[in-house]
Amino acid sequence: MKPAFWFIPVVLLALGRQFARQDRAFTVAELLSWAPELGAPKTVRSACQTLQRNGLLERAPDALPTGLRKPTNPQTWRLTADGRTACRSAVQEAGRLTRIASLKATKKRQIGSTLYGRLWNLLRNRQQLTAEEAVATLADAGDDTTSLQGSVSRYLLGWQTSLPEHIQVSARRVNGFKRYVLVKDFGPTPPPAKPEQREAAAQ
């Protein structure tokens, strides 16, 4: 079930985009074409009446009396000064949310391409992992595997140290390496890689 007055931000955003540079009267049919998510003329009329009660819309002064209106000459509405301000705010907020979503998506892609992002994905997929196993999977041809193993070891140890309730160390070693077990997954975003993570190897 949609929350009460869910249509208000939808209408304000649609009108703000439509009338960014001009202002004129509009009809219910026009508003529905600008904001099809409103679904039906009945919802649009309800939205206009709600905005009118809140001082954001007014009936256009050239509208014909109710008894004389015809389908070819419907009731029209116009934004008030407060309505124009609210519409500008709605457009600005939508832009802000779009930028935030874009930044998050970019950050997610960047994280996924880094070593600690790839390592985290590998740990989530396998649930159990040693530094040796991780290097065997993540290393590309020509990589310095010794350096890579040191980085992997630090990440695994740092994650386990800071998140012991999520990542634990198995009592049994594999080829002399500690096996880290992901006991509680908390999503695709890895814990932050902290410069201060201890330098000790996790072997």
Short mmCIF file of the C-alpha atoms (twelve columns), coordinates in Angstrom:
data_MODEL
# 
_entry.id   MODEL 
# 
loop_
_atom_site.group_PDB 
_atom_site.id 
_atom_site.type_symbol 
_atom_site.label_atom_id 
_atom_site.label_alt_id 
_atom_site.label_comp_id 
_atom_site.label_asym_id 
_atom_site.label_seq_id 
_atom_site.Cartn_x 
_atom_site.Cartn_y 
_atom_site.Cartn_z 
_atom_site.pdbx_PDB_model_num 
ATOM 1   C CA . MET A 1   0.000   0.000   0.000   1 
ATOM 2   C CA . LYS A 2   1.328   3.409   -0.963  1 
ATOM 3   C CA . PRO A 3   1.701   5.995   1.816   1 
ATOM 4   C CA . ALA A 4   -0.796  8.817   2.118   1 
ATOM 5   C CA . PHE A 5   -0.166  11.737  -0.213  1 
ATOM 6   C CA . TRP A 6   2.521   9.776   -2.080  1 
ATOM 7   C CA . PHE A 7   1.547   11.680  -5.217  1 
ATOM 8   C CA . ILE A 8   2.608   15.108  -3.936  1 
ATOM 9   C CA . PRO A 9   6.369   14.781  -4.648  1 
ATOM 10  C CA . VAL A 10  5.543   13.125  -7.986  1 
ATOM 11  C CA . VAL A 11  3.377   16.067  -9.033  1 
ATOM 12  C CA . LEU A 12  5.808   18.705  -7.792  1 
ATOM 13  C CA . LEU A 13  8.694   17.085  -9.646  1 
ATOM 14  C CA . ALA A 14  6.701   16.742  -12.871 1 
ATOM 15  C CA . LEU A 15  5.516   20.349  -12.748 1 
ATOM 16  C CA . GLY A 16  8.965   21.590  -11.783 1 
ATOM 17  C CA . ARG A 17  10.512  19.930  -14.813 1 
ATOM 18  C CA . GLN A 18  7.728   21.036  -17.143 1 
ATOM 19  C CA . PHE A 19  7.672   24.658  -16.043 1 
ATOM 20  C CA . ALA A 20  11.362  25.247  -15.377 1 
ATOM 21  C CA . ARG A 21  11.392  28.176  -17.823 1 
ATOM 22  C CA . GLN A 22  7.744   29.056  -18.264 1 
ATOM 23  C CA . ASP A 23  4.511   29.034  -16.335 1 
ATOM 24  C CA . ARG A 24  1.025   28.487  -17.689 1 
ATOM 25  C CA . ALA A 25  -2.230  26.822  -16.814 1 
ATOM 26  C CA . PHE A 26  -2.441  23.062  -17.318 1 
ATOM 27  C CA . THR A 27  -5.126  20.397  -17.365 1 
ATOM 28  C CA . VAL A 28  -5.489  17.096  -15.547 1 
ATOM 29  C CA . ALA A 29  -4.801  15.259  -18.809 1 
ATOM 30  C CA . GLU A 30  -1.562  17.181  -19.338 1 
ATOM 31  C CA . LEU A 31  -0.339  16.502  -15.827 1 
ATOM 32  C CA . LEU A 32  -1.101  12.805  -16.255 1 
ATOM 33  C CA . SER A 33  0.976   12.763  -19.449 1 
ATOM 34  C CA . TRP A 34  3.894   14.383  -17.587 1 
ATOM 35  C CA . ALA A 35  3.592   12.020  -14.617 1 
ATOM 36  C CA . PRO A 36  2.103   8.740   -15.916 1 
ATOM 37  C CA . GLU A 37  2.960   7.030   -12.624 1 
ATOM 38  C CA . LEU A 38  -0.063  8.819   -11.155 1 
ATOM 39  C CA . GLY A 39  -2.078  6.224   -13.014 1 
ATOM 40  C CA . ALA A 40  -5.509  7.775   -13.486 1 
ATOM 41  C CA . PRO A 41  -7.226  11.164  -13.858 1 
ATOM 42  C CA . LYS A 42  -8.944  10.620  -10.514 1 
ATOM 43  C CA . THR A 43  -5.576  10.503  -8.761  1 
ATOM 44  C CA . VAL A 44  -4.414  13.603  -10.618 1 
ATOM 45  C CA . ARG A 45  -7.515  15.551  -9.611  1 
ATOM 46  C CA . SER A 46  -7.069  14.454  -6.001  1 
ATOM 47  C CA . ALA A 47  -3.435  15.565  -6.113  1 
ATOM 48  C CA . CYS A 48  -4.358  18.967  -7.550  1 
ATOM 49  C CA . GLN A 49  -7.025  19.485  -4.911  1 
ATOM 50  C CA . THR A 50  -4.572  18.532  -2.159  1 
ATOM 51  C CA . LEU A 51  -1.969  20.955  -3.479  1 
ATOM 52  C CA . GLN A 52  -4.639  23.637  -3.748  1 
ATOM 53  C CA . ARG A 53  -5.551  23.183  -0.089  1 
ATOM 54  C CA . ASN A 54  -1.878  23.604  0.768   1 
ATOM 55  C CA . GLY A 55  -1.562  26.795  -1.246  1 
ATOM 56  C CA . LEU A 56  0.634   25.335  -3.977  1 
ATOM 57  C CA . LEU A 57  -1.925  25.282  -6.803  1 
ATOM 58  C CA . GLU A 58  -4.858  27.449  -7.725  1 
ATOM 59  C CA . ARG A 59  -7.618  27.107  -10.247 1 
ATOM 60  C CA . ALA A 60  -6.697  29.077  -13.341 1 
ATOM 61  C CA . PRO A 61  -8.643  32.367  -13.422 1 
ATOM 62  C CA . ASP A 62  -9.882  31.765  -16.968 1 
ATOM 63  C CA . ALA A 63  -11.590 28.483  -16.044 1 
ATOM 64  C CA . LEU A 64  -15.261 28.234  -16.917 1 
ATOM 65  C CA . PRO A 65  -17.796 27.604  -14.142 1 
ATOM 66  C CA . THR A 66  -18.290 23.942  -13.305 1 
ATOM 67  C CA . GLY A 67  -21.713 23.754  -14.937 1 
ATOM 68  C CA . LEU A 68  -20.471 25.195  -18.234 1 
ATOM 69  C CA . ARG A 69  -17.306 23.170  -18.691 1 
ATOM 70  C CA . LYS A 70  -17.122 20.684  -21.546 1 
ATOM 71  C CA . PRO A 71  -14.597 17.923  -22.370 1 
ATOM 72  C CA . THR A 72  -13.010 20.290  -24.879 1 
ATOM 73  C CA . ASN A 73  -12.698 23.037  -22.282 1 
ATOM 74  C CA . PRO A 74  -11.683 21.327  -19.010 1 
ATOM 75  C CA . GLN A 75  -10.772 22.852  -15.680 1 
ATOM 76  C CA . THR A 76  -7.216  24.182  -15.614 1 
ATOM 77  C CA . TRP A 77  -4.752  24.720  -12.785 1 
ATOM 78  C CA . ARG A 78  -1.807  27.020  -12.202 1 
ATOM 79  C CA . LEU A 79  1.078   27.035  -9.761  1 
ATOM 80  C CA . THR A 80  1.118   29.656  -7.031  1 
ATOM 81  C CA . ALA A 81  4.324   31.422  -6.003  1 
ATOM 82  C CA . ASP A 82  4.740   28.934  -3.160  1 
ATOM 83  C CA . GLY A 83  4.029   26.131  -5.602  1 
ATOM 84  C CA . ARG A 84  6.797   27.270  -7.935  1 
ATOM 85  C CA . THR A 85  9.206   27.374  -5.011  1 
ATOM 86  C CA . ALA A 86  8.168   23.869  -3.951  1 
ATOM 87  C CA . CYS A 87  8.619   22.602  -7.512  1 
ATOM 88  C CA . ARG A 88  12.122  24.046  -7.746  1 
ATOM 89  C CA . SER A 89  12.988  22.364  -4.461  1 
ATOM 90  C CA . ALA A 90  11.604  19.049  -5.746  1 
ATOM 91  C CA . VAL A 91  13.736  19.259  -8.894  1 
ATOM 92  C CA . GLN A 92  16.842  20.129  -6.870  1 
ATOM 93  C CA . GLU A 93  16.236  17.240  -4.471  1 
ATOM 94  C CA . ALA A 94  15.727  14.811  -7.351  1 
ATOM 95  C CA . GLY A 95  19.000  15.987  -8.854  1 
ATOM 96  C CA . ARG A 96  20.769  15.546  -5.540  1 
ATOM 97  C CA . LEU A 97  19.453  11.992  -5.139  1 
ATOM 98  C CA . THR A 98  20.459  11.171  -8.706  1 
ATOM 99  C CA . ARG A 99  23.998  12.406  -8.066  1 
ATOM 100 C CA . ILE A 100 24.213  10.381  -4.858  1 
ATOM 101 C CA . ALA A 101 23.016  7.244   -6.654  1 
ATOM 102 C CA . SER A 102 25.547  7.849   -9.426  1 
ATOM 103 C CA . LEU A 103 28.389  8.302   -6.942  1 
ATOM 104 C CA . LYS A 104 27.385  5.126   -5.108  1 
ATOM 105 C CA . ALA A 105 27.271  3.178   -8.367  1 
ATOM 106 C CA . THR A 106 30.684  4.522   -9.367  1 
ATOM 107 C CA . LYS A 107 32.130  3.681   -5.964  1 
ATOM 108 C CA . LYS A 108 30.667  0.191   -6.157  1 
ATOM 109 C CA . ARG A 109 32.296  -0.367  -9.547  1 
ATOM 110 C CA . GLN A 110 35.609  0.970   -8.265  1 
ATOM 111 C CA . ILE A 111 35.484  -1.229  -5.180  1 
ATOM 112 C CA . GLY A 112 34.654  -4.261  -7.279  1 
ATOM 113 C CA . SER A 113 37.761  -3.694  -9.400  1 
ATOM 114 C CA . THR A 114 40.188  -3.310  -6.485  1 
ATOM 115 C CA . LEU A 115 42.052  -6.133  -4.831  1 
ATOM 116 C CA . TYR A 116 40.133  -5.903  -1.579  1 
ATOM 117 C CA . GLY A 117 36.844  -5.722  -3.493  1 
ATOM 118 C CA . ARG A 118 37.707  -8.835  -5.501  1 
ATOM 119 C CA . LEU A 119 38.964  -10.570 -2.369  1 
ATOM 120 C CA . TRP A 120 35.758  -9.780  -0.520  1 
ATOM 121 C CA . ASN A 121 33.648  -11.143 -3.377  1 
ATOM 122 C CA . LEU A 122 35.749  -14.291 -3.393  1 
ATOM 123 C CA . LEU A 123 35.327  -14.773 0.347   1 
ATOM 124 C CA . ARG A 124 31.564  -14.279 0.031   1 
ATOM 125 C CA . ASN A 125 31.358  -16.815 -2.774  1 
ATOM 126 C CA . ARG A 126 33.472  -19.481 -1.099  1 
ATOM 127 C CA . GLN A 127 32.625  -18.767 2.551   1 
ATOM 128 C CA . GLN A 128 36.043  -20.184 3.538   1 
ATOM 129 C CA . LEU A 129 39.363  -18.938 2.236   1 
ATOM 130 C CA . THR A 130 43.097  -18.918 2.879   1 
ATOM 131 C CA . ALA A 131 45.542  -16.339 1.587   1 
ATOM 132 C CA . GLU A 132 47.139  -19.005 -0.603  1 
ATOM 133 C CA . GLU A 133 43.801  -19.945 -2.180  1 
ATOM 134 C CA . ALA A 134 42.947  -16.302 -2.763  1 
ATOM 135 C CA . VAL A 135 46.241  -15.574 -4.514  1 
ATOM 136 C CA . ALA A 136 45.836  -18.638 -6.723  1 
ATOM 137 C CA . THR A 137 42.479  -17.278 -7.877  1 
ATOM 138 C CA . LEU A 138 43.113  -13.541 -8.014  1 
ATOM 139 C CA . ALA A 139 46.650  -13.355 -9.379  1 
ATOM 140 C CA . ASP A 140 47.069  -12.358 -13.010 1 
ATOM 141 C CA . ALA A 141 49.943  -13.388 -15.229 1 
ATOM 142 C CA . GLY A 142 53.056  -11.461 -14.294 1 
ATOM 143 C CA . ASP A 143 51.802  -10.415 -10.856 1 
ATOM 144 C CA . ASP A 144 54.209  -10.373 -7.939  1 
ATOM 145 C CA . THR A 145 52.495  -13.159 -6.007  1 
ATOM 146 C CA . THR A 146 54.643  -12.598 -2.916  1 
ATOM 147 C CA . SER A 147 53.505  -8.991  -2.650  1 
ATOM 148 C CA . LEU A 148 49.945  -9.976  -3.528  1 
ATOM 149 C CA . GLN A 149 49.890  -12.635 -0.823  1 
ATOM 150 C CA . GLY A 150 51.100  -10.102 1.727   1 
ATOM 151 C CA . SER A 151 48.281  -7.720  0.802   1 
ATOM 152 C CA . VAL A 152 45.689  -10.499 0.871   1 
ATOM 153 C CA . SER A 153 46.934  -11.658 4.259   1 
ATOM 154 C CA . ARG A 154 46.677  -8.155  5.696   1 
ATOM 155 C CA . TYR A 155 43.156  -7.678  4.377   1 
ATOM 156 C CA . LEU A 156 41.926  -10.995 5.720   1 
ATOM 157 C CA . LEU A 157 43.552  -10.437 9.090   1 
ATOM 158 C CA . GLY A 158 42.263  -6.863  9.282   1 
ATOM 159 C CA . TRP A 159 38.713  -7.924  8.468   1 
ATOM 160 C CA . GLN A 160 38.776  -10.747 10.993  1 
ATOM 161 C CA . THR A 161 40.230  -8.502  13.686  1 
ATOM 162 C CA . SER A 162 37.690  -5.724  13.201  1 
ATOM 163 C CA . LEU A 163 34.708  -8.002  12.496  1 
ATOM 164 C CA . PRO A 164 35.166  -11.127 14.631  1 
ATOM 165 C CA . GLU A 165 31.416  -11.716 14.750  1 
ATOM 166 C CA . HIS A 166 31.355  -11.959 10.948  1 
ATOM 167 C CA . ILE A 167 34.700  -13.544 10.111  1 
ATOM 168 C CA . GLN A 168 36.383  -16.228 12.172  1 
ATOM 169 C CA . VAL A 169 39.532  -18.304 11.852  1 
ATOM 170 C CA . SER A 170 39.187  -22.051 11.505  1 
ATOM 171 C CA . ALA A 171 41.040  -24.131 14.078  1 
ATOM 172 C CA . ARG A 172 42.537  -26.162 11.266  1 
ATOM 173 C CA . ARG A 173 45.175  -24.710 8.954   1 
ATOM 174 C CA . VAL A 174 45.455  -25.571 5.267   1 
ATOM 175 C CA . ASN A 175 49.010  -25.969 3.949   1 
ATOM 176 C CA . GLY A 176 50.145  -23.922 6.910   1 
ATOM 177 C CA . PHE A 177 47.774  -21.042 6.168   1 
ATOM 178 C CA . LYS A 178 44.949  -19.816 8.359   1 
ATOM 179 C CA . ARG A 179 41.507  -20.433 6.918   1 
ATOM 180 C CA . TYR A 180 39.114  -17.524 7.312   1 
ATOM 181 C CA . VAL A 181 35.436  -18.406 7.545   1 
ATOM 182 C CA . LEU A 182 32.663  -15.951 6.716   1 
ATOM 183 C CA . VAL A 183 30.009  -16.872 9.266   1 
ATOM 184 C CA . LYS A 184 27.771  -13.847 8.760   1 
ATOM 185 C CA . ASP A 185 27.606  -12.087 5.409   1 
ATOM 186 C CA . PHE A 186 26.598  -8.417  5.408   1 
ATOM 187 C CA . GLY A 187 26.442  -7.629  1.716   1 
ATOM 188 C CA . PRO A 188 28.567  -6.911  -1.343  1 
ATOM 189 C CA . THR A 189 30.394  -3.874  0.038   1 
ATOM 190 C CA . PRO A 190 33.617  -4.968  1.719   1 
ATOM 191 C CA . PRO A 191 34.830  -3.573  5.017   1 
ATOM 192 C CA . PRO A 192 37.016  -0.510  4.405   1 
ATOM 193 C CA . ALA A 193 40.678  -1.117  3.819   1 
ATOM 194 C CA . LYS A 194 42.404  0.761   6.622   1 
ATOM 195 C CA . PRO A 195 46.017  1.940   6.329   1 
ATOM 196 C CA . GLU A 196 46.533  1.215   9.986   1 
ATOM 197 C CA . GLN A 197 45.759  -2.481  9.600   1 
ATOM 198 C CA . ARG A 198 48.496  -4.480  11.164  1 
ATOM 199 C CA . GLU A 199 51.349  -5.580  8.944   1 
ATOM 200 C CA . ALA A 200 51.686  -9.025  10.463  1 
ATOM 201 C CA . ALA A 201 51.175  -11.843 8.006   1 
ATOM 202 C CA . ALA A 202 48.064  -13.957 8.396   1 
ATOM 203 C CA . GLN A 203 49.826  -17.228 7.722   1 
# 
